[in-house]
Each structure stands twice: as structure tokens, then as C-alpha cells.
Amino acid sequence: MKVAIMGFGVVGSGVAELFAKNHNKIVSSSTQPELELKYILDIKDFPGSPFADMMIKDFNIILNDPEVGIVVETMGGLKPAYDYVSACLKAKKSVVTSNKELVAEKGYELLSLAKENGVNFLFEASVGGGIPIIRPISQCLAANEIDEIAGILNGTTNFILTKMFKEGMSFGDALKLAQENGYAESNPAADIEGTDACRKICILASLAFGKHVYPEEVYTEGITKITTEDVDYAKNWGGVVKLIARAGRLENGKIFALVSPAFVKSSSQLASVDDVFNAILVRGDATGDVVFYGRGAGKMPTASAVVADVIDCAKHAVSKKVFGWEDGIPNYVVDYTSLPVSLYVRVSAVGNTSEIKKELESKIPGINYLVRSASPANEFAFVTPEMPENEIREKLTEINGISIINTIRITDY
């Protein structure tokens, strides 16, 4: 059986290198007599590469070669990845991808195409890089009803928040350091605005709860508003700030899903996940909380997950994997503001602070004040009791003399 790679960037080149380095082990694990890399598609030239003789620029060479049974897509984005992957599946070639945007936007459609054509569409590397999570949810935890999934799904934002928390860096300085270390792109918007984490939680929620969750259905808030002041208040509260992507099943059969910064208690397994590491917590009705931890990105960790899927495709060349979910339905993802939550709120006050606090306590009984050193006289912060988020925010608008600086959700993970 022959394999083709589409895209020779960081992940694609890692796949080729791992394929060459561990070829005998990969072949023996695949149950195939041979599993050979034949083509690498890319618009660029790589004259010094050991794989230069495999390089092609015409996708149709892969599409029309009957020897190619498995195609690896590591180009990223929707165009031309979606067209190429669709064509491969229709040509009865199994496809493995690390492309989170492709799976989040087109997963149901591509899984359906794979099923119609008797081939596989696998994407272990699309969520956790080298962290196994797709296969454990679909196989190892298959006896569980998954109640919730929550995770630190983006290494760049976790690195930034770690530097802010442990070294007192500002957001801007921590972002600059992340870029200098190669953890953040020159345009880091997809990371710091939460888009990357949103795509990943869409994939996990679709798999765990059985219906496709589209990115536009998921409220997404990044970390650009987090300041060192918020970090100090989090420490006083007894925790840290993390960008948490989460989704859960509700009693009415619908789900919630959102991405936002969150206070996480220091005792939580997620609180100790630092720097570029990721962690995914799966809450099952039989297992309780199970946490998957490791490097969520990187050349070789991601390549490892891709090649594992190639092996799985080879093993299931005849008996296809039963794998996937249904299409999404309207109003499947509920309005997150209708759900109970506890909020951290930081405000600046205009007027008599004592009187403002009395009014606040009458509107929202049971609030807990936080402190930090050297805070301005007109600034204070507090944590609300748990109630529907829209009710908290409505009550806050009724308080005279305060200007909300920031709000951050509290988690129980």
C-alpha cells in the first residue's frame, strides 16, 4: 500500500521523517506487507530534502494513482484542503489529517463521504497534537456517557498565562517572548483570540455528544483582556487563570460549549499545566474525571499522532472503522448566558465605595471580596455566587457608580 502526503510544512515534514525513521516498526504495526511513502505534494521546491525525489506539484497525480490507498493532509486551512480531501474520499482513498479547521467546519460531511465510499477519515492529530484523545474518547471511554469535556487546548496562550502568573509579565511582554521562542506566529490572532481552542472543542464535543458542533455556535473569548491585576486577584482567590475550552451535556439533550479565560483552583489537575503543555479533562459517568496531558503541538508529537492514524487506516483497509457523528441541528448548543456560573468581577468605583458595596451586596447577596497589594482606592474585585450569567450581568448594570474593568468565569474542574 502506498501513502501520499499533501503539505510539506512543519507537520508534513515531520510525518515524512518519522515514516522513514521508524519504517519497519510502522509496517509491522500496520499488518500490511508493505507501507511505502510515494508522493509529497507541495507548491514549494525542496531541493536539499532527502525526500526531493517524491515531490510533486499536481494533486491529480495522487488522485489518479490506484496504488495510493492512504492520503495524509497537513496543508491546513479549508482551501484547497477541503476539495482535495473530498476528492480523495470519493476516489476511495482513506484520509488522515491534522487540520483542525477542516474537521471543525466539515467533519460531518467528510465522515459521511468516507462512510459512503468504504474508506476511513481519521484526525487524531487535529486536537491534541501528540496527546491521544480522539481514539480514547471513541474507543477506551465508549462505555461511558461523557458528561463534560474541559481543557487547556492551546499551548501559546498557556505559555503566555504561565509567564504572567509566575513571572509577573504583562500580556504584551509574554506574547513577544512566545513569538521569539517560536510558540506564537507573527499574527497570533487564532491563538490569543481563542479561535484555535474553539475549533478543537468543536471536534471533541461532536465526538463526545454525537452531533456536529460548528465553530460559529461556540462563544469564544481570548486572553487579550487579561492583566497582571487579574492574575494577582486570582492568586488571592486561590488559583490561576487559564484559557479553558469546555462543553457539556444538559439534561434536555442539548449541550453547552464555550471558550474563555477562567479561574481554576490551585488544587485542580488543570492548574499545574504550564508553559506550552496542554491537558484535556474528560468527565465520564463511570470513570469520573480522566485527564490527558502532554505537548499539544510541535513537529514530531503531531507527526506521531498522524502516523498512528495512517497505521490505523492500513489495519482497517478492509473492515472500516465505525466512527463519526450526526449532523448538527438548530439550537443544539444553548445560550451560555442562561447557565449558572460564578463570576470574578473587577470594577472601578466613582463615589462612595462603601455605599456602592452596600448596593452591590443587596443586589447580589453572598459576594466574596478579593484583595491585591497596591490596588487603587477606587478599585475592588469580587466573586459572585453561582447563578445564571445573564442575571449576574443584568444586576451589575443596575449598580450605580461602578465601571466594570473585567469579568472572568470560575470553573469547578
N, C-alpha and C positions, 0 to 999 in steps of 0.2 A: 504494500500500500504506500502511495506517495502523499507527501504533505507539502502544502504551499503556504507561505507567509505573505500577507498583504500589509506593508508598512514596516520599514526598517529603522524606526526610531529607537528610543531607549528600550521599550519593552520588546519590540520585534527583534532587535539585535540580540537582546538577552535570550529570547527563545531559541534563536539560531545557535548561539554559543552553548546553551545548555543542551540542546539537541545533539550537538557534536561531541561535547564533553562526556555526556552520560549515555551515549547512543546505545551501547549494549544493554545497559540496565533498562532503558526506556523500551527497547524492543522486547526484551524478556517479559517486562511487566504488561505489555500490550496484548500478549497472546497471539500476535501476528508473526509470521515467519520473517518479515522484514517491514520496517517502517522508516522510510527514507525521505529526507528533505529534498525537494526537486526544484522549486521556484521560490524566489523572493521578489515581490512586486514593490517598486518604489519609483517615484519620479526623479529622484536624485541618482547620481553616479557614486559608486564607492570603489574606486579603482584599487585601493590598497587593502580591501577587505578579503579575508580568506574565503568569503562566500561570493566573490565577484562573478564567478562563472555561472552562478544561479540567478543573477539579477536580470529582471525583465521589466519592461515598462507598459506592456499591453496586457490588460486584465483578461482579454479573451483567450490568451494562451492557457491560463489556468482554467477558465470556464469550459473550454472545449477539449481539455485533455482528460480522457477517460481514466487514466492511471491515478489522477489526483482524487483521493477519497475524502481528505480532510483539509479544510482551509482555515488558517489562523488569521483573524482580523485584528491588527493592532494599529490601525491608522488613526483612530479617534474621530470624534465628530459624527455628524449624520450624513454628510455628503463628501465623497461618494460611498461611504461605508454601507449605508442602508441599501443602495442599489446593488452594490457588489454582493453583499451578504444574501439579499433576496434572490439574486440570480443563481448563486451557488446552491442554495437550498432547493430551488426549483430544478436545478441540474442534478439533484440527488447527491450532493456533496455535503457532508457534515461540516458545521462551522463552530469554531471556538473563538471567543472574543474576550478582550479585556476592556471593551468600550462601554463605560457606564452610561454615557449619554444615549447610546444606541439602545441598550437594554431598557433603560428607564422610559424612553419615549416609544419604542417599537417592540418591546419584549413579547407582548401577547401575539402580535401579528407574526413575528418571526418564529416563535414557538409553534404557532399554528401551521405555518409553512413547512417547518421541519416535520411535524406530525403527518401532514398530508403527503409528504414525499418520502416518508420512511427513513429519515435521517435524524441526526441529533444537532441541537443548538445549545451549546454549553457556555457558561460565563462565570466560572468560579472567581476569576481574577478581577471581575468588574466592581466588586465591593470592597474586599479587604486586602487587595494585593496578595501577599503571601499568607494571609490568615485564612485558613479554611473556614468557611461559613455557609456557603450555598449548599454544599453537599451535606454537612451536618444537619442543617435545618430540614432538608428534603429527605434525608435517609436516617441519620442517627437519632433524630428527635421526632421521627414520623409518628410515634405512638402518642405524642403529646398534643394537647391543644395549646398552641402558643398564645399566651395572653398578651405579652408585650415584648417589644424589642427596643433597646436603647443603646446608643453607642457614641463613642468618640471616633468618628469616621473620616476625619481629615487631619493628616499629620502636620500640615503647615499651620493651621490655626492652633493646634495643640502645642506646637513649638512656641508660637508667639505668646500664648497664655501662660505657658510654663515660665518663660523668661520674665513676663510681667509679675507673676506671683513670687518666684524665687529670687529674682534679682532686681526687682523694682523698676524694670524698664518701662518706658512709655510704649504705647501701641506702635507708634511710628518707628521708634528705635528697634523694637523687636521684629517688626516687619522687615526693616532694612537688613538686619542680621540674618533673617531667614532667606532673603534674596541672595545675600553674599555667600551663604552656605549651600545654595542650590536647592533649598526646600520650597522656595516660592518663585513663581515666574515674574518676569518684569511687569506683566499685567496680572496681579494676583486676585482679580475680582472673583473668579469662580471659587476660590478658596475662602477668602475673608468675608465674602457676602453670603456664604452658605450654600451656593449652588451645587458644588461637588457633593457635599453631605446630603443634600436633598435628593439628588439622583440615586445615591446609594440606599437611602432609607426607602425610596420608592420600590427599588428592586427587592429589598428584604421584606417589606410589607406585602408586596404582591405575592411573594413566595409563601410567606407565613400564613396569610389570611385568605388566599385563594382567588383574589380578583385584582386586576391590574390597577395600580395606583399611579396616576400621571403627575409629573412634577408641578404642573400648574394648580393641582389640588392641594398642595402641601404648603402651608405657611412657612416662609423661610426668612430667617433673620440672622445676619452675620455678627461678627465681633467688632466691627468698626467703632461702635459707641462705648466699648469697654475701656475704662480708665483705671489708673492706679488707685484712685479713690475707691472705686467699686471693689477692687482687689482687697484693699485694706478692710472694708466693711465685711467682705466675705470671710476674711480671717477672723474677725471679731465674732461673726456668726458661727464659726467652727467648721469652715470648709474652704473650697476653692471654686473658681469659675471655670467651666468647661463649655465648649460648644457641643451640645447634645442633640443628636437626631433620634427621634423616637416615634413609635407607632404602637397602637394597642387596639385590641378587640373590645367592643362595647356589648352590653347585654342585648341590645336591639339588633345585633348582627352587623351594624356599621362599625367603622373604625375611626380613630383619630390619628393624625400624623402631622408632625411639625419639626422644624429645626430652629433652635435658638440657643443663645447663651443660657446657662443655668448654674445656680448654686448647687454644689454637690458636697455632701458631708464628708469630712476627712476620713471617716470610718468606711466609706464606700469603696468598693473594689475599683470604681472608675476614677476616684480621686487621685490615686497613686500612679495613674497612667500619664507619663510625662514625655516631653520633647516630641519627636515625630512618631511615637508609637500610637497605635490605635487599640481600642478594645470594644467588643460588641457583647452586650448582655442580652441573653435570651431567657425570658421568664416563661417556663412551661408549667402546666398544671400538675405534671408528675415529677419533673426534675427539680422544680423551683428555679432559682437563678443559676445559669451557666454562663461563664464569661470566656470569650475567645480573645486572645491577646497576642500582639506581635507587630511587626512592621507592616503598615497598611499600604505601602507603596515601595518604589525602588525597583531597579532593573531586574536583579536576579530573584528577589522574593516574588515579584509579579510573574516573571517568566516561569518560575516553579509551578505556580497555580495554572498557568496557561498549558504547560506541557502535561500536567496531571490530567487536564481535560482532554488533551489530544490522546493520551493513553486510554482514557475512559471511552472516547469515541471509537478507538480501534477495538476495544473489548466488546463494544456494543455495535459492531458493524452489521451484525445480522439481527440480533434481538435488541431493538431500540429501547432507550430509557423512557420510562413513563415519568414525565417531568413537565411541569408548567402550571398555568393558572388560567382562569377565565378572563374575559374582557371586563373592564370596569363598567360601573353603572352610575347614573346620575345620583348625586347626593350620598354616595357611598362613604366619602370622607366628611365627617361632620365639621361644623364651625368650631374651631379650637377654643374660641372665647366663651362657648357655652359650658366648658368643662371646669370642674373645680380645680383650683390652683392656689398656692400660696405665693405671693409676690414680694420680692425685695423692691423697695421704692426709695430713691434718693431725691430730696427736694431742696430747693432754696425758698426761704420764707421772707415775706415782706410784711412787717408789722410786728405785733407782739407774739413771739414764738410760743409762749405758754398758752395764750388764748387759742392760737392756731392748733396746738396739740390737743387741747380740750375738745375743740370742734371735731378734730380728726378722730379722737377716741369715741366720741358719741356716734359718729357715722360708721366707724369700723371698730367695734369693740374687740379687745384681745390682741391688739398690735404689740409687737415686741421691738423696742428701740435698739439700734446698734450704735456703736461709737468707733471713732478712729482718732488718732492723735492729730493735733494741729488742724482740726476742721474749722472752717469759718463759723462765726457765731450764728449766722443765718442759715446754716446748712444742717439738716438732720436726715437720718435714714431709719427705716423700719421694715419689719417683715409682717405681712398681713396674715390673719388666719386663713384657712382654706375656704374658698367659696368660688362660685362661677366667676371667671376672669372678667366677663363683661360687667358684672355687678361691682367688682372692685374698682374698675376703671371709671364707671359711672359715678360712684361715690366720691372718688378722688376729684372729679370735675366740680363737685359741689362744695369742696373745701375752699374757703376764701383765703387768699394771701399766700398760696403756695404755687411754685413753678416746678414741675416735675423735670428733673435732670436725667434720670434713667430708671428703668424698671428691668428686673431680671427674674425669671421664673425659678422656683425652688423645686428640686426633684427629690424623689424618695428611692433612687437607685443606689 
